[in-house]
């Protein structure tokens, strides 16, 4: 990293998307203002209506809308569907205790809207029928029906069910419906496969949540399935009855399909435990997190840096504060202790312990450099090897990759907050299960992060991320690989002008975060919950270096 970036050796940072399985709940603050006209009473069954220019009230954004009201008892399960053949329907529901649900397309390939929810309290609920786009109008049908918790076939988690999707009858709720019971904090995995049609899997929760997946884009555990098959991994927010709806993408699909369901029990942290007993990390949630964290502020052969030794200490503290690692699961090497021998020996100890279900994090904050590649090495297109500068000498990119080759963990994250860090990507992300987090491109220096009171910007955002801040899409207690990289990218964007001063002709410093074969949705780890099953807040740990 460098504070001026001038030296070659100076140092180091159904609402609905069709792919990701994310619950969709829209906060009330995002809704447009309600129409001024009084709400009409909504009866059970079908209510015909029309949105007509000149007579129907308009929202502040110009869309036409009619508002209805219905009285519900606490615990009443309701399905509301808005159907139109002339406009793209949008449905908004508000109720007691702050309930607010919005839906545009009930299922992919449909322009109808629908919501399913359990009334959290007795009282008056408002239902707004409107259009997705401005300028639309026309006739519609709004259907309100009571939905039994046992609607559809029973689905036991841990079971495999064969069923058939029939073409939907006109006006009927589309798809084949199932219901299953799940515990709050558990992780339910649903795989829907078919050779007859392009499957879509949707899970509906009791508070109006929607989780959806169209294409899993993989071949399944046995590599015999289709990328068009669907996989949902849902972290259950509260104990209760949930519905799985299997539909076909588009309008014409039907035929035989299979559902395989499994449930991972909540990860609980019991009194006196530093980390939860059993597994909590990895794609299947059955592994551990192991880490090696090195940082050097005071060099003998290079210029002194700011905060890099603290970067390593603080990352270890963040992992412990989040109950992801105990002291025996991590090694921290700082300043003179971060030698080549100590660093590679630490990697060897991790390699001896790591199992395929584990996640390994290897981190360095300090100087990075380049040097000419050996003659005949055609793998380095720019003719140079990148290094991390340890206390007693450099470790070359190829040496680090070789030292990590014996680590058999299912996922290994290499995070380098150093100049030229991106040059390690070509040597590192060459096998499945590898993620690289690099503070700059191969030919770019990395700034120290005095404004953040950290050695490097990647270091600052990474320790905040593992504390739990990156678990935000949604905040459900599972950190997915894409959540981590998205959080870090957003942090670099927020700090852009700190790293890349206006008017400077230096190359831009930016994050490189190749995930290789690791999908966005793959879980890195589950954050432990309390003995009551509730997910705790992000720990308020002070992780800043002394002022420079």
N, C-alpha and C positions, 0 to 999 in steps of 0.2 A: 504494500500500500504506500501511498504518498499523499501528503497534504497539497502538493502542487502538481503531481503527476509529471515530473520532468526527468526522473532518473530511470535508467533501465532496470535497476534492481530494487526499486522502492515498492512498499507493500500496499495491502489489500484494502464483499457481500452476498283436472284435467284442465291445465292452465299453462301451457303444457309444453315442455321440451320433449322431444321424442327419444332422446338417448339417455340422459341422466335420470337416475331414480331419486328425484328430490320431491319432498312434499311441497305442495303449493298452497300457501295461505297468504292472502294479501292484506296488509294492515289497513285499518280504516282510514288512515290519513292519505292513502293513495286514491281513494274513491273521489269521483267528481261530486259536486253538490247535488243533493236530492231535488227532485222537482218540487215546485211550490204547491201543486195540486194535492188535495187530500188523498190518502190511500184508499183504495177500493177493497172491499172484503174479498178474501180469497177462499173459495170453497174447495173441499176435497173433490178430486176428479179433474175433468178437463174444463178449462176456462178459455173460451175463444176471445181474441182481442185483435186490435190493429194499432199500429203506429202510423198516424196520419199527419202529414205536413199541414200546419195551420191550426190544428185542433189539439194535437198531443203536446203536452209540455216538453220543453227541451232542457237538457242539462246545461251547465255552464260551458261545457265543451262543444255544445251544438247538437249532440245526439238526442234523438227522441226517446222518451221513456215513459212508462206507466208504472205506478207503484201500487202494490197490494199489501194487505195486512192479514195475518192469520194468528190465532191464539193456539199455543202449544203447551202441553204439559211437560214438566221436567222429565227427562229420560225418553221422550217420544222420538222415535227414529223416523226421519222424513226424507223422501226423495222428491225433488222438484226438477221438472224438465221443461225447457222452453224450446219449442220447435217452430221453424218457419221454413217455407220453401222459397222465400223471396229475399231474405236477408240473413246475414251472419249473426246469430243470436248471442246475447250476453246477459248473464243472470247475476244479480247481486243480492245477497241476503245479509241483513243485520238483525241482531237480537240482544237479549240481556247478557250481562257479564262480558260485554265487549265482543261478542261473536260477530265476525265479519268474514264473508266468503264471497269470492268472485269466480266466475267461470265463463270461459269463452267457448271452447270446443270440448264437449263431453269426452270424446274419444278422437284419436287421429283419423283424419279423413271425413269427419263430420263437422257440420257448421251449427249443429244444435248445441245447446248448453244444458248442463245438469249439475246438481249438487246433491250430496247425501250427507246428513249430519244427525247427531243426537242433540236434542234441545238441552242446553246446560241448565236451564231454569224455566219455571213456568212464566208465561208472559206473552207479550205481543211481539211478533217477528214481522219485519217488513221485507218484501220481495220486490225487486225492481227488474222489470223486463225492458231491455233496451237492445241496441245494435252495437256491433263491434266498431263499425266505421260511421263517420258522420255522413249525413245525406241519405242514409238508408231508411226505408219505411216499408209498410205492408202488414199483412195478416200473420197471426201466429196462434199457437195453442200453448197455454201454460197448464201443466199437469201437476197436481199435488197429491201425493199418496203416502200413506203410512207404510213403512217398510219394517217387516219383522227382522229381528236380529238374525234369525235362522233362514233368511231369504237365500235361496240357492242351495246347492249341495254342500254338505259338511266336508271340510278339508282339514285333516289332521297334520300338524307340522311334524315332519319326519316321515311322511307317507308319500307315495306316488299314486296318482290317479289318472286313469285313462277316460276320456270323455269325447263328446262330439259337439262341434259348433254348428248349429242350424242357421239358415238364413233368417234374418230378423223379420218378424211380422210387422206390417205397417202400424206405426204408432206405439209399438212395444219397446221396452227398454232393450237396447242392443246387448249382444254378447251372452256368454254363458257365465252365470254368477255362482260363486262359492262363498262360504263364510268360514272364518277360523277364529279361534280364541288365541290371544297372545298377551304376554306379560310385559308391563312397562319396562323399558330398558333392554329387552331382548332384541336380538337381531334375526329377523326372519328372511330367509332366502327362498325365492320362488323362481323356478326355471320352467318356462312354457315352451314346448317344442312341438313341431308339426311338419310333416312332409306335404301337407295338403294346402296350406295357406301361410301367409306372412303374419305371424302372431304379434299381438299387442297385449301386454299385461298391465293392468291398472289395479292398484289397491286403493280403496276408499276407507278413510278413517272416521272415527266418531265425531270429530270436530270439523269435518269438512275437508280434511287433508286429502291430497291426491298424490300418489306416487305412480309414475308411469315409465315403462320402457317399451320401445318399439323393437329396435335391433340391438342385440347384445354384441354383435360384431366379433364373436368368437365361435369356436367349434365345440365348446363344452369340454368337460373334464376328460372325456375319452376321445376327443377330436373327431367325433362322428356326426355332430349336429350341424345345423346351418347357421351362418352369421345372421340370418333373418329371424332366428329364434329370439326369445325375450328372457331377460334375467332381471329380477328386482331384488335388491337387498334393502330391507326396510328396518330402521331402528324404531321400535314401537314406542311412541311418546307416552302412552298410558295404557294400563291393562283394560281389556275390553274385547268387543267383537269387531272384526275387520272383514271387509269384503274384497275378494279378488274377482275381477271381471276380465274374461278372455274375449278379445274381439279380433277381427281381421283388419289389417291395414287396407284402407279403401272400402269399397262397398260390396264386393262380390265374393269374398272369401268365405269358405265353410269347409267342414270336414273334421276328421279325427285329430286329436291333440293329446298331449300328456303334460301333467303338472307334477313336478317334483318339489316338495316343500321340506325345509329344515329350519330349526330354530336354535340359535345360540343363546344360552342363558345370560342374563345381565351380568356384567363384570362388577362385582361389589368389593369395596374396600372395608374390611371389618376392623373393629377396634384393635389398635396396636400394630396393624400391618403397615409397612412402608410401601409395598406394592401388593396388588391383589394376588391371592393364591391362584395357581393355574394360569392358563393362557389369556392374553388380551391383545396380542399384536399379530400382524400378518394378515394375509388375504382371508384365512379361515378363522382368525381370532384365537388361535391356540398357541401362539408363540410369545416370545419376550422381546424387549428392546435392549440391545447391547450397544455400547458406544465407546469411542476413543476420541477425546477432544484435546487438541493441542493448540497453544497460542504463545507467541513470543513477542514481548514488548522490547526487552533489553537484549540486544545482540552484541557480540564481541567483534564480529567482522562486518557488520552492516550498521546503518543508522538506526538510532532508537526510534521506536514507533509509539503510538498512543493507543492504549487500551486493548491490545491484541491478546495479552495473557488473560485479561479479565473476560474477553470473549469466550475463551475456553471454560473458565471457571463458571461463568454465568450460564452457559448452555447446560453444563452439568447440573447446576442448581435448578434451572428451569425444569429439566427432566425429573429431578427428584421432587420438586414442588408439585408437579402434575401427577405424581405417583406412577410415573411410567418406568422409572428405574430406581433401584436401591443403590447404595454405595458400591456394592459388589458387582453391579452391572455396568459400571463405567470406569474408565481410566482417564485422568486429567493430567496432562503434561504441560508445564508452563516454563517459559524462559529457559534457563540452562538445563533443565531436566528434559526438554524436548529435543533430544539428540536423535540422530539417524538410528542408532541401535535401539534406543528406548521406543521410538515410534514404530519401527518394524517389529520389535518384540511384542509390543501391544497388539499389533495386527495379528501376529501369530497366535497370541492367547485368545483373541476373539475367534480366529479360525478354528481353534481347538474346541471351542464351546458352542459355536453357532450351529443351529439345526435348520432344516429347510423351512420350518414354520416361523422362524425368527425374522426380525428386522434389525439391521445393523446400521448405525450412523457413524461415519468417520468425518471429523471436522478439523480444519486447520485455519488459523488466522495469523498472518504474518507476511513477511516479504515473499514475493515471487519473482522469478527471473527467467531468462531464456539463455540458451547456449547452442552452438552449432550441433546439429545432429551428426551422428557418426557417418563416415563415408559409406555410401552404398545403401543407406536407410531411405527407402523411397516411400515410407509411410507418412513422413512429415512433408507435406506439400510445400510448406514455407521454408524447409531446410533447417528448422530449429527445433530443439526440445524445450519444453516448458519445465520449470522446476518449482518446488516449494523449498524455501530456505530454512532448514532446521538449525539448531543451535551450533552444530559443528560441521555443517556442510549441506549441499543441496541434495534433494531427492528428486530424480528425474521422473517425468510422467510415465515412461515405460517401466521404471522401477516400482513406482507406486502401484500401477496396474498389476504387475507381477506379484507384489506382496499381498494384494487383495484377491488374487486368483483363487487362493485356498479357502476363502470365506464362503461357505455353502448356505448362507442364509437365503431365504426366499426373496427378500428385498434388501439391497444394500444401497444406502444413500451416501454419496461422497460430496461434501460441502467444502469448498475452498474459497476463502475470502482473502485473495492475494492477487497481485498483478499477474496478468497473462493467464488467469485461472481457466478461461475457456479453452485453452489449448489442451487441457486434460480430457476434454469430451471425446475426442476421436479414439483415444486409448482406453477410455473407461466404459462408455456406453456401447459395448460390443457384444454383450450377452444378455439374455433375459433377466429381468428382475433388478436392473440397475438404473438408478436415478442420479443425475449430476446436478448440483447446484453450484454455479460458478459466478463470481462477482463481476466478471468482465469478459470481454472477448479475448481471444488468444493474443491479439496485438495491441491490447489496451491496458493501461495501468489502472489500478484501483485506488480510490481515495480512502483515507481514514475518515472516520465519521464523528469528528468532534462535535458537530451540532447535535448529534444524537447521544453524545457521551458514550461512544462505543468505538472499538477498534476499526470496525468496518460496517458498511450498511447491510450486507448480507447477514452478518453476525447479529446485528440489532433486530432485524425483522425475523430471523430464524428463531431466536430465543423467545420472542413474543408469540410466534406461531405455535411452538410446541407447548407453551403454557396453556393453549386452548383458543387463542384468538383466531387462528386459521380455521377452526371448526365452526364455520358460520354459514354454510350453504347446504343444509341448515345447521344450527347449533343442536346436534343430536347425540354428541358423545362419541362420534366416529370421525377420525381424521382421514380423509381420502387423499390419495396422491394428488389429484387435481386441485383439491381445496388448498393443499400446501403450496403448490407451485403458483396457483392463482393469487394467493395471499402475498407471496413474495414478489411476484410481478407487480401487483398493485402498490406494494411498499416502495419498489424502485421507481414507479411512476410518480408517487407522491414526493419522493426525495429527488426527483430529476434535477431541479435547479440547484440543489445542494451539491450534487455530484458533478453536474455539467454547467458550470457558471456561464451566465449570459455573456456573449461577446467573445468567449474563448474559442480558439481554433483547435483545441484538443479533440481527439475522437470521443464520442459519447461513451460514457460508462453505462452499462446496462446489464441486467441479469440474463444469464444463459441457464436454462433449466430443462435439459432433455430428459424425458421419461422413458425413452426407448420403447420396450414392450409393455411397460407398466401402464394400464389404462387409467383414465381420469378417476373412475369410480372405485379403484382398488383401495381397500382399507389398509392404512399403515398401522393404526392401533386404535383401540377403544379406550376412552378415558374412564377410569373407575368411577362408580357411583357410590353414594353412601349406603349404609345398611338398609335405609328405607327405599332404595331404588332411585332416588332423585339425583340428577346430575348437578354437581356443585358449580359455583361460579369460577371464573378464571382466577387463579391465585394472584393476589396483589403483591407480587414479589418485586422488590427494588433491584433492578438489574442495570445500573449505570456506573460507569467508571468515575473516579474523581475528576473534577473539572481540570482541563489542561492548563 
